[in-house]
Amino acid sequence: MFERLLKKIALQLKKASIPYMVIGGQAVLLYGEPRLTRDIDITMGISVDGLDRVKNIIPIIGLKSLVEKEKEFVERNMVFPTIDKKSGIRVDFIFSSSPYERQAIERAKDIKLGRSLVRFASLEDVVIHKVIAGRARDLEDVKSILLKNLKYDLVYIEKWLKQFDKSLGGKFLKVFRNIEKVIHDRHRR
């Protein structure tokens, strides 16, 4: 179900010339341990001004909006929540045009699903998103990704987490370094 839906979304975003990447649980499945995920999160490299472009493709994909006042909701939350009419899978289209998101979308990887290519966030960008989200489940996802993938661009991750610490007033870099220390200690045993 998820694969079929991801392929339809990828095709329509490509046709509409909307840059994107799959993030969230679906990206964790690619890099980390399998886990239950009930939705698809798509970050797009367009601002909320592009809402009509997204609204034009959702019926073609088989999705319907989950909100009444779409424009107001999207302007407030930067997310357009939809649901697949057949499967009941939720699909969140996330609007973004920040320098970080633009770079992350450029770094996204084309992953072959059947005969289709779907753009998934890079391992490093999934880690960054998960550290910033910061829920227990997200931090477990970071651990599983780092345990399964010993090679990653540490400089890139730390650079962006440091910038998010400054702009959001967080302790993201410290959280990441603590997780990374636990992972390295496990590998030394």
Residue pairs with C-beta under 8 A, 6 or more apart in sequence:
1 87
1 89
2 26
2 37
2 40
2 89
3 113
3 114
5 40
5 61
5 84
5 87
5 89
5 91
6 22
6 26
6 40
6 113
6 118
7 113
7 114
7 116
7 118
8 61
8 62
9 40
9 42
9 61
9 91
9 118
10 20
10 116
10 117
10 118
10 119
11 116
12 57
12 60
12 61
13 19
13 20
13 42
13 44
13 57
15 57
16 53
16 54
16 56
16 57
18 44
18 45
18 46
18 50
18 53
18 54
19 44
19 45
19 46
19 105
19 106
20 42
20 43
20 44
20 45
20 105
20 108
20 119
21 27
21 42
21 43
21 104
21 105
21 108
21 119
21 120
21 121
21 125
22 40
22 41
22 42
22 118
22 119
22 120
22 121
23 41
23 42
23 43
23 94
23 121
23 125
23 126
23 129
24 37
24 39
24 40
24 41
24 129
25 35
25 37
25 38
25 39
25 41
25 141
26 37
26 40
26 41
26 120
27 120
27 121
27 126
28 35
28 37
28 126
28 130
28 141
28 144
28 145
29 35
29 37
30 111
30 120
31 123
31 126
31 145
31 148
31 149
32 141
32 144
32 145
32 148
33 144
33 148
35 141
38 89
38 90
39 89
39 90
39 91
39 92
40 89
40 90
40 91
40 92
41 92
41 94
42 91
42 92
42 93
42 94
43 94
43 96
43 101
43 104
43 105
43 121
44 50
44 54
44 93
44 94
44 95
44 96
44 105
45 96
45 97
45 101
45 102
45 105
46 53
46 54
46 95
46 96
46 97
47 95
47 96
47 97
48 71
48 74
48 75
48 78
48 95
50 95
51 70
51 71
51 74
51 80
51 95
54 80
54 93
55 65
55 70
55 80
58 64
58 65
58 82
61 84
61 91
62 84
62 85
62 86
63 82
63 83
63 84
63 85
63 91
64 82
64 83
64 85
65 80
65 81
65 82
66 81
66 82
66 83
66 90
67 73
67 80
67 81
70 80
73 79
73 80
73 81
74 80
74 95
78 94
78 95
78 96
79 92
79 93
79 94
79 95
80 92
80 93
80 95
81 90
81 91
81 92
81 93
82 90
82 91
82 92
82 93
83 89
83 90
83 91
84 90
84 91
100 160
100 163
100 164
104 121
104 122
104 125
104 128
105 119
107 121
107 122
107 124
107 125
108 119
108 120
108 121
108 122
108 125
109 119
109 120
109 121
109 122
110 117
110 118
110 119
111 117
111 118
111 119
111 120
121 129
123 145
123 149
123 152
124 152
124 153
124 156
124 157
126 141
126 145
127 142
127 145
127 146
127 152
127 157
127 176
128 157
128 160
128 161
128 164
130 138
130 139
130 141
130 142
130 145
131 138
131 139
131 142
131 161
131 172
131 175
131 176
131 179
132 161
132 164
132 168
132 170
132 172
134 170
134 172
134 175
139 175
139 179
142 176
142 179
143 179
143 182
143 183
146 152
146 179
146 180
146 183
147 183
147 186
150 187
154 180
157 176
158 173
158 176
161 172
161 173
161 176
162 173
164 170
164 172
165 171
165 172
165 173
